[in-house]
Amino acid sequence: MARDIFHYNFKSALEKEGWIVTDDPLRVSYEDIEYSIDLAAERLMIAEKGEEKIAVEIKTFGQQSIINAFHEAIGQFINYRIALRLTKPERVLYLAVPDHA
């Protein structure tokens, strides 16, 4: 699987903020379709005595057409969000993009 150029930088930033990366990538199956979301992470929330769980799709937007890259990223995000809601509803999905995007 090809990684976006910011993948390891983003993963490191999550870990510095106290997140524990649990899956790299997070694999989700729904109705015979396999999805591969870039990262999954968790962190303990002391005040609420629970866990916060996220999934993150990382996009570089390095293609020549930023509009095509945007549409591809949004399409993936929607598909991943539906699959997560049906299989891992405790996870919140995020889309990580660089500032220029």
C-alpha distances in whole Angstrom, upper triangle without the diagonal:
4,6,10,13,14,12,14,17,17,16,19,21,21,22,25,26,26,23,21,18,17,14,11,9,12,12,15,17,20,22,19,16,13,12,9,11,10,13,16,19,23,26,29,32,35,37,36,36,32,29,27,23,21,17,16,13,13,14,15,17,17,18,21,22,22,23,21,18,20,20,17,16,19,19,15,18,20,18,17,20,22,20,20,24,24,22,22,25,25,22,23,20,20,18,18,19,20,24,24,23
4,7,9,12,10,12,15,15,15,18,20,20,21,24,25,26,23,22,18,19,16,12,11,14,15,17,19,22,24,22,19,16,14,11,12,10,13,17,20,23,26,30,32,36,38,37,37,33,30,27,24,21,18,15,13,11,11,12,14,13,14,18,19,19,21,18,16,18,19,16,15,19,18,15,17,20,19,18,21,23,21,22,25,26,25,24,26,27,23,23,20,19,17,16,16,18,21,21,20
4,6,8,6,9,11,11,12,14,16,16,18,20,21,22,20,19,16,17,14,10,10,13,15,18,20,23,25,24,20,17,15,11,11,8,11,15,17,21,23,27,29,33,35,34,34,31,27,25,22,19,15,13,11,9,9,10,12,12,14,18,19,18,20,18,15,17,19,16,14,18,18,15,16,20,19,17,20,23,21,21,24,26,24,23,25,25,22,21,18,17,14,13,13,15,18,19,17
4,5,5,9,10,10,11,14,15,16,18,20,21,22,20,20,17,19,16,13,12,15,17,19,22,24,27,26,22,19,16,13,12,9,12,15,18,21,24,27,29,33,34,34,34,31,27,25,22,18,15,12,10,7,6,6,9,9,11,15,16,15,17,16,12,14,16,14,12,16,17,14,15,19,19,17,20,23,22,21,25,26,25,24,26,25,22,21,17,15,13,11,10,11,15,15,14
4,6,8,8,10,11,13,14,16,17,19,20,22,20,21,18,20,18,15,15,18,20,23,26,28,31,29,26,23,20,17,15,12,14,18,19,23,25,28,30,33,35,35,35,32,29,26,24,21,18,15,13,9,9,7,10,9,12,15,17,16,19,18,15,16,19,17,15,19,20,18,18,22,22,21,23,26,25,25,28,30,28,27,28,28,24,23,20,17,15,12,11,10,14,14,14
4,6,5,6,9,10,10,12,14,15,17,19,17,18,16,18,17,14,14,17,20,22,25,28,31,30,26,23,20,17,14,11,12,15,16,20,21,25,27,30,32,31,32,29,26,23,21,18,16,12,11,7,8,7,10,11,14,17,19,16,19,19,15,16,19,17,15,18,20,18,17,21,22,20,21,25,24,23,26,28,27,25,26,26,22,20,18,15,12,9,9,8,12,13,13
4,6,5,6,9,10,11,12,14,16,17,15,15,12,15,13,10,11,14,16,19,22,25,28,27,24,20,17,14,12,8,9,12,14,17,19,23,25,28,30,30,30,27,23,21,18,15,13,10,9,7,8,9,13,13,16,20,21,19,21,20,16,17,20,17,15,18,19,17,16,20,20,18,20,23,22,21,24,26,24,22,24,23,19,18,16,14,12,9,10,11,15,16,15
4,5,5,6,9,10,11,12,14,16,14,14,11,14,13,10,12,15,18,21,24,27,30,29,26,23,20,16,14,10,10,13,14,17,19,22,24,27,29,30,29,27,23,21,19,17,15,12,12,10,12,12,16,16,19,23,24,22,25,24,20,21,24,21,19,22,23,20,20,24,24,21,23,26,25,23,26,28,26,24,26,24,21,20,18,16,15,12,13,13,17,18,18
4,5,5,6,9,10,11,13,15,14,15,13,16,16,13,15,18,21,23,27,29,33,32,29,26,22,19,16,13,12,15,15,17,18,22,24,26,28,29,29,27,23,21,20,17,16,13,13,11,12,12,15,16,19,22,24,21,24,24,20,21,24,22,19,22,24,21,20,24,25,22,23,27,26,24,27,30,28,26,27,25,22,20,18,16,15,11,12,11,14,16,17
4,5,5,6,9,10,11,13,11,13,11,14,14,12,13,15,19,21,24,27,30,30,27,23,20,17,14,10,10,12,12,15,16,19,21,24,26,26,26,24,20,18,16,14,12,10,10,8,11,11,15,16,19,22,23,20,23,23,19,19,22,20,17,19,21,19,17,21,22,19,20,24,23,21,24,26,25,22,23,22,18,17,15,12,11,8,10,10,13,15,15
4,5,5,6,9,10,11,9,9,8,11,11,9,11,13,17,19,23,26,29,29,26,22,19,16,13,10,8,10,9,12,14,17,19,22,25,25,24,22,19,16,15,12,12,10,11,10,13,14,18,19,22,25,26,23,26,25,21,22,24,22,19,21,23,20,18,22,22,19,20,23,22,20,23,25,23,21,22,20,17,16,15,13,13,11,13,14,17,19,19
4,5,5,6,9,10,9,10,9,13,14,12,15,17,20,23,27,29,33,32,29,26,23,19,17,13,11,13,12,14,14,18,20,22,25,25,25,23,20,18,17,15,15,13,15,13,16,16,20,21,24,27,28,26,28,28,24,24,27,25,22,24,26,23,22,25,26,23,24,27,26,24,26,29,27,24,25,23,20,19,18,16,16,13,15,15,17,20,21
4,5,5,6,9,9,11,11,15,15,14,16,18,22,24,28,30,33,33,30,27,24,21,17,14,12,13,12,14,14,17,18,21,23,23,24,22,19,17,16,14,14,13,14,13,15,16,19,20,24,27,28,25,27,27,24,23,26,25,21,23,25,23,21,25,26,22,23,26,26,23,26,28,27,24,24,22,19,18,17,15,15,12,13,13,15,18,19
4,5,5,7,5,8,8,11,13,13,14,15,19,21,25,27,31,31,28,25,22,19,15,13,10,10,8,10,10,13,15,18,20,20,20,18,15,13,12,11,11,10,13,12,16,17,20,22,25,28,28,26,27,28,24,23,26,24,21,22,24,21,19,23,23,20,20,24,23,20,22,25,23,20,21,18,15,15,14,12,13,11,14,15,17,20,20
4,5,5,5,6,7,11,13,13,15,16,20,22,26,29,32,32,30,26,23,20,17,15,12,11,9,10,10,13,15,17,20,20,20,18,15,14,13,13,14,13,16,15,19,20,23,25,28,31,32,29,31,31,27,27,29,27,24,25,27,24,23,26,26,23,23,26,25,22,25,27,25,22,23,20,17,17,17,16,17,15,18,18,20,23,23
4,5,7,9,11,15,17,16,19,20,24,26,30,32,36,36,33,30,27,24,21,18,15,15,12,13,12,14,16,17,20,21,21,20,17,16,16,15,17,16,18,17,20,21,24,26,29,32,33,30,32,32,28,28,31,29,26,27,30,27,25,28,29,25,26,29,28,25,27,30,28,25,25,23,20,19,19,18,19,16,18,18,20,23,24
4,6,9,11,15,17,17,19,20,23,25,29,31,35,35,32,29,26,23,20,18,15,14,11,11,9,12,13,15,17,18,18,17,15,13,14,13,15,15,18,17,20,21,24,26,29,32,33,29,31,32,28,27,30,28,25,26,28,26,23,26,27,24,24,27,27,23,25,28,27,23,23,20,18,17,17,16,17,15,18,18,19,23,23
4,7,10,12,15,16,19,19,22,24,28,30,34,34,32,29,26,23,20,18,15,13,10,9,7,9,10,12,15,16,16,14,12,11,12,13,15,15,19,19,22,24,27,29,32,35,35,32,34,34,30,29,31,30,26,27,30,27,24,27,28,24,24,27,26,23,25,27,25,22,22,19,17,17,18,17,19,17,20,21,22,26,26
4,6,9,12,13,15,15,19,20,24,26,30,30,28,25,22,20,17,15,11,10,6,6,5,8,11,13,16,16,16,14,10,9,9,9,11,12,16,16,20,22,25,27,30,33,33,30,31,31,28,27,29,27,24,25,26,23,21,24,24,21,21,24,23,19,21,24,22,18,19,16,14,14,15,14,16,15,18,20,22,25,25
4,6,9,11,13,13,17,19,22,25,29,29,27,24,21,18,16,14,10,8,5,5,6,9,12,15,18,18,16,14,11,10,10,10,12,13,16,17,20,22,26,28,30,34,34,31,33,32,29,28,30,28,24,26,27,24,22,25,24,21,21,24,22,19,21,23,21,17,19,16,14,15,16,16,18,17,20,22,24,27,27
4,6,7,10,10,14,16,20,22,26,26,24,20,18,15,13,11,7,6,4,7,9,12,15,18,21,20,19,17,13,12,10,10,10,10,13,14,18,20,23,25,28,31,31,29,30,29,26,26,27,25,22,23,24,21,19,22,22,18,19,22,20,17,20,22,19,16,18,16,13,14,14,14,16,15,18,20,23,26,25
4,7,9,8,11,14,17,20,24,23,21,18,16,14,12,11,8,6,5,7,10,13,16,19,22,21,19,16,13,12,10,10,10,12,14,16,19,22,25,27,29,33,33,31,32,31,27,27,28,25,23,24,24,21,20,22,21,17,18,21,18,15,18,20,16,14,16,14,12,14,14,15,17,17,21,23,26,28,27
4,5,5,8,11,14,18,21,20,18,15,13,10,9,8,6,5,7,10,13,16,19,22,25,24,22,19,16,14,11,10,9,10,12,14,17,20,23,25,26,30,30,28,29,28,24,25,25,23,20,22,22,18,17,20,19,15,17,19,16,14,17,18,15,13,16,15,12,14,14,15,16,16,19,22,25,27,25
3,6,9,12,15,19,22,21,18,15,12,9,8,6,5,7,9,12,16,19,22,25,27,26,25,22,19,17,14,12,10,10,11,12,15,17,20,21,23,27,27,26,27,25,22,23,24,21,18,21,21,17,17,20,18,15,17,20,17,16,19,20,18,16,19,18,15,16,14,15,15,15,17,20,23,25,23
4,6,10,13,16,19,18,16,12,10,6,6,5,5,7,10,14,17,20,23,26,29,27,27,23,20,18,14,12,9,9,9,11,14,16,19,21,22,26,26,24,25,24,20,21,22,19,16,19,18,14,15,17,16,13,15,17,15,14,17,18,16,15,17,17,14,15,13,14,14,14,17,19,23,25,23
4,6,10,13,17,16,14,10,8,6,5,6,6,6,9,12,16,19,21,25,27,25,24,21,17,16,12,10,8,9,10,12,15,18,21,23,24,28,27,26,26,24,22,22,22,19,17,18,18,14,14,16,14,11,13,15,12,10,14,15,12,11,14,14,11,13,11,13,14,15,18,21,24,26,24
4,7,10,13,12,10,7,6,5,6,9,9,9,13,15,19,22,24,28,30,28,27,23,20,18,15,13,10,12,12,15,17,20,23,24,25,29,28,27,27,25,22,22,22,19,17,19,17,14,14,16,13,10,13,14,10,10,14,14,11,11,14,15,13,15,13,15,16,18,21,24,27,28,26
4,7,10,10,8,6,5,6,8,11,12,11,14,16,20,23,25,28,30,27,27,23,20,18,15,13,11,13,13,16,19,22,24,26,26,30,29,27,27,25,23,22,21,19,17,18,16,13,13,14,11,8,11,11,7,7,11,10,8,8,12,13,12,14,13,15,16,19,22,25,28,29,27
4,7,6,6,5,6,9,11,14,15,15,18,20,24,26,28,31,33,30,29,26,23,22,18,17,14,16,16,19,21,25,26,28,28,31,30,29,28,26,24,24,23,20,19,19,17,14,15,15,11,10,12,11,7,9,12,10,8,10,13,16,15,17,16,18,19,22,25,28,31,32,29
4,6,5,7,8,11,13,17,18,17,20,22,26,28,29,33,34,31,30,27,24,23,19,18,16,18,18,21,23,26,27,29,29,32,31,29,28,26,25,24,22,20,19,19,16,14,15,14,10,10,12,9,6,9,10,8,7,11,13,16,15,17,16,19,20,23,26,29,32,33,30
4,6,8,11,14,16,20,21,21,24,26,29,31,33,36,37,34,34,30,28,26,23,22,20,21,21,24,25,29,29,31,31,34,32,31,30,27,26,26,24,21,21,21,18,16,17,16,12,13,14,12,9,12,13,10,10,14,16,19,19,21,19,22,23,26,29,32,35,36,32
4,7,10,13,16,19,21,21,24,26,30,32,34,37,39,36,35,32,29,28,24,23,20,22,21,24,25,28,29,31,30,33,31,31,30,27,26,26,24,21,22,22,18,17,18,17,13,14,16,14,11,14,16,13,13,16,18,21,21,22,21,23,24,27,29,32,35,36,32
4,6,10,13,16,18,19,22,25,28,31,33,36,37,35,34,31,28,26,22,21,18,19,17,20,21,24,25,27,26,29,28,27,26,23,22,22,20,18,18,18,15,13,15,14,10,11,14,12,9,12,15,13,12,15,17,20,19,20,18,20,20,23,25,28,31,32,29
4,7,10,13,15,16,19,22,26,28,30,34,36,33,32,29,26,24,20,18,15,16,15,18,19,22,23,25,25,28,27,26,26,23,21,22,20,17,17,18,15,12,14,14,11,10,13,13,9,12,15,13,12,14,17,19,17,19,17,19,19,21,23,26,30,30,27
4,6,10,12,13,17,19,23,26,28,31,33,31,30,27,23,21,18,15,12,13,11,14,15,19,20,22,22,25,24,23,23,20,18,19,18,14,14,15,13,9,11,12,9,7,11,11,8,10,13,13,11,13,15,17,15,16,13,15,15,17,19,23,26,27,24
4,6,9,10,14,17,21,24,26,30,32,30,29,26,22,20,16,14,10,10,9,11,13,16,18,20,21,24,24,22,23,20,18,18,18,15,13,15,14,10,11,13,11,9,12,13,11,11,15,15,13,13,16,17,14,15,13,14,14,15,17,20,24,25,22
4,6,8,11,15,18,21,23,27,29,27,27,23,20,17,14,11,7,7,6,8,11,14,16,19,20,23,23,21,21,19,16,17,17,14,12,13,13,9,9,12,10,7,10,12,11,10,14,15,13,12,15,15,12,12,9,10,10,12,14,17,21,22,20
4,7,10,14,17,21,23,26,28,27,27,24,20,17,14,11,8,6,5,6,9,12,15,17,18,22,22,20,21,20,16,17,18,15,12,15,15,11,11,15,14,11,13,16,14,13,17,18,17,15,17,17,14,13,11,10,10,10,12,15,19,20,18
4,7,10,14,17,19,23,25,24,23,20,16,14,11,8,6,5,7,8,12,15,18,20,22,25,25,23,24,23,19,19,21,18,15,17,18,14,13,16,16,12,14,17,15,13,16,18,16,14,16,15,11,12,10,10,11,11,14,16,19,22,20
4,7,11,14,16,20,22,20,20,17,13,11,7,6,4,6,9,11,15,18,21,23,25,29,28,26,27,26,22,22,23,20,17,18,19,16,14,17,16,12,13,16,14,11,14,16,14,11,13,12,8,10,9,10,12,12,16,19,22,24,22
4,7,11,13,16,19,18,17,14,10,8,6,5,6,8,12,13,17,20,23,25,27,31,30,28,29,28,25,24,25,23,20,21,22,19,17,19,19,16,16,19,17,14,16,18,16,13,14,12,9,10,11,11,14,14,17,19,22,25,24
4,7,9,13,15,14,13,10,7,6,5,6,9,11,15,17,20,23,26,28,31,34,34,31,32,31,28,27,28,26,23,24,25,22,19,21,22,18,17,20,19,15,17,19,17,13,14,11,9,10,12,13,16,16,20,22,24,27,26
4,6,9,12,12,11,9,6,5,7,9,12,14,18,19,23,25,28,30,33,36,36,33,34,34,30,29,31,29,26,26,28,25,22,24,25,21,20,23,22,18,20,22,20,16,16,13,12,13,15,15,18,18,22,23,25,28,28
4,6,9,9,7,6,5,6,9,12,15,17,21,23,26,29,32,34,37,40,39,36,37,37,34,32,34,33,29,29,31,28,25,27,27,24,23,25,24,20,21,23,21,18,17,14,14,15,17,18,21,21,25,27,28,32,31
4,6,6,6,5,6,7,10,13,17,19,23,24,27,30,32,35,38,41,40,37,37,38,35,33,34,33,30,29,31,29,26,27,28,25,23,26,25,21,22,24,23,19,18,14,14,15,18,19,22,22,25,27,28,32,31
4,6,5,7,9,10,14,17,20,22,26,28,31,33,36,39,41,44,44,40,41,41,38,36,38,37,33,33,35,33,30,31,32,29,27,29,29,25,25,27,26,22,21,17,18,19,22,22,26,26,29,30,31,35,34
4,6,8,10,12,15,18,22,24,28,29,32,35,37,40,42,45,44,41,41,42,39,37,38,38,34,33,35,33,30,31,33,29,27,29,30,26,25,28,27,23,22,18,19,19,22,23,26,26,30,31,32,35,35
4,5,8,10,13,16,20,22,26,28,31,34,36,39,42,45,43,40,40,41,38,36,37,36,33,32,33,31,28,29,30,27,25,27,27,23,22,25,24,20,18,15,16,17,20,21,25,26,29,31,32,35,34
4,7,10,13,17,20,23,27,29,32,35,37,40,43,46,45,41,42,42,39,37,38,37,34,33,35,32,29,30,31,28,26,27,27,23,23,25,23,20,19,15,17,18,21,23,26,27,30,32,33,37,36
4,7,10,13,17,20,23,26,29,32,35,37,40,43,42,39,39,39,36,34,35,34,30,30,31,29,26,27,27,24,22,24,23,19,19,21,20,16,15,11,13,14,18,20,23,24,28,30,31,35,34
4,6,10,13,16,20,22,26,29,31,34,36,39,38,35,36,36,33,31,32,31,27,27,28,26,23,24,24,21,19,21,21,17,17,19,17,14,13,9,10,12,15,17,20,21,25,27,29,32,30
4,7,10,13,17,19,22,25,28,31,33,36,35,32,32,32,29,27,28,27,24,23,25,22,19,21,22,18,16,19,18,15,15,18,16,13,12,8,8,8,12,13,17,17,21,24,25,28,27
4,7,10,14,16,20,23,25,28,30,34,33,30,30,30,27,25,26,24,21,21,22,19,17,18,18,15,14,16,15,12,13,15,13,10,10,7,5,6,9,11,14,16,19,22,24,27,25
4,7,10,13,16,19,22,25,27,30,29,26,26,26,23,21,22,21,17,17,19,16,13,15,16,12,11,14,14,10,12,15,13,10,10,8,5,5,6,7,11,12,16,19,21,24,22
4,7,10,13,17,19,22,23,27,26,23,24,23,20,19,20,18,14,15,16,13,11,13,13,9,9,13,12,9,12,14,13,10,11,10,6,6,5,6,9,10,14,17,20,22,20
4,6,10,13,15,18,20,23,23,20,21,20,17,16,17,15,12,13,14,11,9,13,13,10,11,14,14,11,14,17,16,13,14,14,10,8,6,5,6,7,10,13,16,18,16
4,7,10,12,15,17,20,19,17,18,17,13,13,14,12,9,10,12,9,7,11,11,9,10,14,13,12,15,18,17,15,16,16,13,11,8,6,5,6,9,12,15,17,14
4,7,10,12,14,18,17,15,16,16,12,12,14,12,9,12,13,11,10,14,15,12,14,17,17,16,19,21,21,19,20,20,16,14,11,9,6,5,6,9,12,14,12
4,6,8,10,14,14,11,13,12,9,9,12,10,7,10,12,10,11,14,15,14,16,19,19,18,21,23,23,22,23,23,19,17,13,11,7,6,5,8,11,12,9
4,5,8,12,12,10,13,12,9,10,13,12,10,13,15,14,14,18,19,18,19,22,23,22,25,27,27,26,26,26,23,20,17,14,11,8,6,6,10,9,8
4,6,8,8,6,9,9,6,7,11,10,9,12,14,14,14,17,19,18,20,23,23,23,26,28,28,27,28,28,24,22,18,16,12,10,7,8,10,9,6
4,7,8,8,11,11,8,11,13,12,12,15,17,16,18,21,22,21,23,26,26,26,29,31,31,30,31,31,27,25,22,19,15,13,11,10,12,10,9
4,5,6,9,8,7,10,12,11,12,15,16,16,18,20,21,21,24,26,26,27,30,31,31,31,32,33,29,27,23,21,17,16,13,13,15,13,11
4,6,9,9,8,11,13,13,14,17,18,19,20,23,24,24,26,29,29,30,32,34,35,34,35,36,32,30,26,24,20,19,16,15,16,13,12
4,5,5,6,9,10,11,12,14,16,17,18,20,22,23,24,26,27,28,30,32,33,33,33,34,31,28,25,22,18,18,15,15,16,13,11
4,6,5,6,9,10,10,12,14,15,16,18,20,21,22,24,26,26,28,30,31,31,31,31,28,25,22,19,15,15,12,12,13,10,8
4,5,5,6,9,10,11,12,14,15,17,18,20,21,23,24,25,27,29,30,30,30,31,28,25,22,19,16,16,14,15,15,13,10
4,5,5,6,9,10,11,12,14,15,17,18,20,21,23,24,26,28,29,29,29,30,27,25,21,19,16,17,14,16,17,15,12
4,6,5,6,9,10,11,12,14,15,16,18,20,21,22,24,26,27,26,27,28,25,22,18,16,13,13,11,13,14,13,9
4,5,5,6,9,10,10,12,14,15,16,18,20,21,22,25,26,25,25,26,23,20,17,14,11,12,10,12,13,12,8
4,5,5,6,9,10,11,12,14,15,17,18,20,21,23,24,24,24,26,23,21,17,16,13,14,13,16,17,16,12
4,6,5,6,9,10,11,12,14,16,17,18,20,22,22,23,23,25,22,20,16,15,12,14,13,15,18,17,13
4,5,5,6,9,10,10,12,14,15,16,18,20,21,20,21,22,19,16,13,11,8,10,10,13,15,15,11
4,5,5,6,9,10,10,12,14,15,16,19,20,20,19,21,18,16,12,11,9,11,11,15,16,16,13
4,5,5,6,9,10,11,13,14,16,17,19,19,19,21,19,17,13,13,11,14,15,18,20,20,16
4,6,5,6,8,10,11,12,14,16,16,17,17,19,16,15,11,11,10,12,13,17,19,20,16
4,6,5,6,9,10,10,12,14,15,15,15,16,13,11,8,8,7,11,12,16,18,19,15
4,5,5,6,9,10,11,13,14,15,14,17,14,12,10,11,10,14,16,19,21,22,18
4,6,5,6,9,10,11,12,13,14,17,14,14,11,13,12,16,17,21,24,24,21
4,5,5,6,9,10,10,11,11,14,11,11,8,10,10,14,16,20,22,24,20
4,6,5,6,9,10,10,9,12,9,8,6,9,10,14,17,20,23,24,21
4,5,5,6,9,10,9,13,11,11,10,13,14,18,20,24,26,27,24
4,6,5,6,8,9,12,11,12,10,14,15,18,21,25,27,29,25
4,5,5,5,6,8,7,8,8,12,14,17,20,24,26,28,25
4,6,6,4,8,8,9,9,13,16,19,22,26,28,30,26
4,6,6,10,11,12,13,16,19,22,25,29,31,33,29
4,6,9,9,12,13,16,19,22,25,28,31,33,30
4,6,6,9,10,14,17,20,23,27,29,31,28
4,5,8,10,14,17,20,23,27,29,31,28
4,7,10,13,17,19,23,26,28,31,28
4,6,10,13,15,19,22,24,27,25
4,7,10,13,16,20,21,24,22
4,7,10,13,17,19,21,18
4,6,10,13,15,17,15
4,6,10,12,14,12
4,7,10,12,10
4,7,8,6
4,6,6
4,5
4
